[in-house]
Amino acid sequence: MTLKIIANKYEILAELGRGGMGRVYKVRHRELNKIYALKLLREHLVEDDNQVARFHSEARIMANL
């Protein structure tokens, strides 16, 4: 298995799901050795300011849970 790293911090352990906005991965923070869920916005949506704002809003809501 090839080790996949995101932002030089997170090791992808598994894909948890995917939808219209992006994909959610189970990741391990390489320095903290903690497990997180990490959602990545689909590449074609990063140019759409409304989609990026929606993504940020969702992230803030999830961070408060």
mmCIF file of the C-alpha atoms, coordinates in Angstrom:
data_MODEL
# 
_entry.id   MODEL 
# 
loop_
_atom_site.group_PDB 
_atom_site.id 
_atom_site.type_symbol 
_atom_site.label_atom_id 
_atom_site.label_alt_id 
_atom_site.label_comp_id 
_atom_site.label_asym_id 
_atom_site.label_entity_id 
_atom_site.label_seq_id 
_atom_site.pdbx_PDB_ins_code 
_atom_site.Cartn_x 
_atom_site.Cartn_y 
_atom_site.Cartn_z 
_atom_site.occupancy 
_atom_site.B_iso_or_equiv 
_atom_site.pdbx_formal_charge 
_atom_site.auth_seq_id 
_atom_site.auth_comp_id 
_atom_site.auth_asym_id 
_atom_site.auth_atom_id 
_atom_site.pdbx_PDB_model_num 
ATOM 1  C CA . MET A 1 1  ? 0.000   0.000  0.000  1.00 0.00 ? 1  MET A CA 1 
ATOM 2  C CA . THR A 1 2  ? 1.293   3.451  -0.908 1.00 0.00 ? 2  THR A CA 1 
ATOM 3  C CA . LEU A 1 3  ? 1.341   5.898  1.982  1.00 0.00 ? 3  LEU A CA 1 
ATOM 4  C CA . LYS A 1 4  ? -0.699  8.994  1.108  1.00 0.00 ? 4  LYS A CA 1 
ATOM 5  C CA . ILE A 1 5  ? 0.015   12.219 2.976  1.00 0.00 ? 5  ILE A CA 1 
ATOM 6  C CA . ILE A 1 6  ? -2.024  15.448 2.916  1.00 0.00 ? 6  ILE A CA 1 
ATOM 7  C CA . ALA A 1 7  ? -0.419  18.827 3.715  1.00 0.00 ? 7  ALA A CA 1 
ATOM 8  C CA . ASN A 1 8  ? 2.626   16.990 5.070  1.00 0.00 ? 8  ASN A CA 1 
ATOM 9  C CA . LYS A 1 9  ? 0.611   16.391 8.280  1.00 0.00 ? 9  LYS A CA 1 
ATOM 10 C CA . TYR A 1 10 ? -2.091  13.802 7.742  1.00 0.00 ? 10 TYR A CA 1 
ATOM 11 C CA . GLU A 1 11 ? -1.707  10.181 6.743  1.00 0.00 ? 11 GLU A CA 1 
ATOM 12 C CA . ILE A 1 12 ? -4.802  8.836  4.981  1.00 0.00 ? 12 ILE A CA 1 
ATOM 13 C CA . LEU A 1 13 ? -6.005  5.660  6.677  1.00 0.00 ? 13 LEU A CA 1 
ATOM 14 C CA . ALA A 1 14 ? -9.306  5.166  4.835  1.00 0.00 ? 14 ALA A CA 1 
ATOM 15 C CA . GLU A 1 15 ? -11.928 6.904  2.744  1.00 0.00 ? 15 GLU A CA 1 
ATOM 16 C CA . LEU A 1 16 ? -15.059 7.238  4.860  1.00 0.00 ? 16 LEU A CA 1 
ATOM 17 C CA . GLY A 1 17 ? -17.373 8.704  2.264  1.00 0.00 ? 17 GLY A CA 1 
ATOM 18 C CA . ARG A 1 18 ? -17.866 10.969 -0.706 1.00 0.00 ? 18 ARG A CA 1 
ATOM 19 C CA . GLY A 1 19 ? -20.540 13.305 -1.899 1.00 0.00 ? 19 GLY A CA 1 
ATOM 20 C CA . GLY A 1 20 ? -21.226 16.259 -4.116 1.00 0.00 ? 20 GLY A CA 1 
ATOM 21 C CA . MET A 1 21 ? -18.868 18.611 -2.283 1.00 0.00 ? 21 MET A CA 1 
ATOM 22 C CA . GLY A 1 22 ? -15.945 16.323 -1.623 1.00 0.00 ? 22 GLY A CA 1 
ATOM 23 C CA . ARG A 1 23 ? -14.545 13.304 0.147  1.00 0.00 ? 23 ARG A CA 1 
ATOM 24 C CA . VAL A 1 24 ? -14.138 12.490 3.830  1.00 0.00 ? 24 VAL A CA 1 
ATOM 25 C CA . TYR A 1 25 ? -11.105 10.566 5.000  1.00 0.00 ? 25 TYR A CA 1 
ATOM 26 C CA . LYS A 1 26 ? -10.056 8.948  8.240  1.00 0.00 ? 26 LYS A CA 1 
ATOM 27 C CA . VAL A 1 27 ? -6.585  10.405 8.819  1.00 0.00 ? 27 VAL A CA 1 
ATOM 28 C CA . ARG A 1 28 ? -3.835  10.289 11.418 1.00 0.00 ? 28 ARG A CA 1 
ATOM 29 C CA . HIS A 1 29 ? -2.019  13.497 12.347 1.00 0.00 ? 29 HIS A CA 1 
ATOM 30 C CA . ARG A 1 30 ? 1.605   12.484 11.953 1.00 0.00 ? 30 ARG A CA 1 
ATOM 31 C CA . GLU A 1 31 ? 3.025   14.576 14.820 1.00 0.00 ? 31 GLU A CA 1 
ATOM 32 C CA . LEU A 1 32 ? 0.189   14.318 17.336 1.00 0.00 ? 32 LEU A CA 1 
ATOM 33 C CA . ASN A 1 33 ? -0.626  10.685 16.501 1.00 0.00 ? 33 ASN A CA 1 
ATOM 34 C CA . LYS A 1 34 ? -4.342  11.517 16.713 1.00 0.00 ? 34 LYS A CA 1 
ATOM 35 C CA . ILE A 1 35 ? -7.117  10.247 14.461 1.00 0.00 ? 35 ILE A CA 1 
ATOM 36 C CA . TYR A 1 36 ? -9.412  12.737 12.718 1.00 0.00 ? 36 TYR A CA 1 
ATOM 37 C CA . ALA A 1 37 ? -12.003 12.912 9.970  1.00 0.00 ? 37 ALA A CA 1 
ATOM 38 C CA . LEU A 1 38 ? -10.801 15.243 7.214  1.00 0.00 ? 38 LEU A CA 1 
ATOM 39 C CA . LYS A 1 39 ? -13.051 16.521 4.436  1.00 0.00 ? 39 LYS A CA 1 
ATOM 40 C CA . LEU A 1 40 ? -11.509 17.755 1.203  1.00 0.00 ? 40 LEU A CA 1 
ATOM 41 C CA . LEU A 1 41 ? -13.439 19.965 -1.194 1.00 0.00 ? 41 LEU A CA 1 
ATOM 42 C CA . ARG A 1 42 ? -13.571 18.767 -4.799 1.00 0.00 ? 42 ARG A CA 1 
ATOM 43 C CA . GLU A 1 43 ? -11.010 20.549 -6.955 1.00 0.00 ? 43 GLU A CA 1 
ATOM 44 C CA . HIS A 1 44 ? -13.515 22.096 -9.353 1.00 0.00 ? 44 HIS A CA 1 
ATOM 45 C CA . LEU A 1 45 ? -15.380 23.726 -6.436 1.00 0.00 ? 45 LEU A CA 1 
ATOM 46 C CA . VAL A 1 46 ? -12.431 25.661 -5.001 1.00 0.00 ? 46 VAL A CA 1 
ATOM 47 C CA . GLU A 1 47 ? -12.950 28.356 -7.655 1.00 0.00 ? 47 GLU A CA 1 
ATOM 48 C CA . ASP A 1 48 ? -16.591 28.874 -6.607 1.00 0.00 ? 48 ASP A CA 1 
ATOM 49 C CA . ASP A 1 49 ? -16.715 31.430 -3.771 1.00 0.00 ? 49 ASP A CA 1 
ATOM 50 C CA . ASN A 1 50 ? -20.217 30.331 -2.718 1.00 0.00 ? 50 ASN A CA 1 
ATOM 51 C CA . GLN A 1 51 ? -19.165 26.686 -2.426 1.00 0.00 ? 51 GLN A CA 1 
ATOM 52 C CA . VAL A 1 52 ? -16.023 27.610 -0.491 1.00 0.00 ? 52 VAL A CA 1 
ATOM 53 C CA . ALA A 1 53 ? -18.100 29.745 1.917  1.00 0.00 ? 53 ALA A CA 1 
ATOM 54 C CA . ARG A 1 54 ? -20.538 26.847 2.386  1.00 0.00 ? 54 ARG A CA 1 
ATOM 55 C CA . PHE A 1 55 ? -17.622 24.478 3.010  1.00 0.00 ? 55 PHE A CA 1 
ATOM 56 C CA . HIS A 1 56 ? -16.142 26.838 5.642  1.00 0.00 ? 56 HIS A CA 1 
ATOM 57 C CA . SER A 1 57 ? -19.536 27.237 7.320  1.00 0.00 ? 57 SER A CA 1 
ATOM 58 C CA . GLU A 1 58 ? -19.935 23.459 7.520  1.00 0.00 ? 58 GLU A CA 1 
ATOM 59 C CA . ALA A 1 59 ? -16.416 23.123 8.949  1.00 0.00 ? 59 ALA A CA 1 
ATOM 60 C CA . ARG A 1 60 ? -17.144 25.679 11.695 1.00 0.00 ? 60 ARG A CA 1 
ATOM 61 C CA . ILE A 1 61 ? -20.369 23.892 12.617 1.00 0.00 ? 61 ILE A CA 1 
ATOM 62 C CA . MET A 1 62 ? -18.667 20.486 12.757 1.00 0.00 ? 62 MET A CA 1 
ATOM 63 C CA . ALA A 1 63 ? -15.776 21.878 14.833 1.00 0.00 ? 63 ALA A CA 1 
ATOM 64 C CA . ASN A 1 64 ? -18.275 22.969 17.485 1.00 0.00 ? 64 ASN A CA 1 
ATOM 65 C CA . LEU A 1 65 ? -19.840 19.522 17.893 1.00 0.00 ? 65 LEU A CA 1 
# 
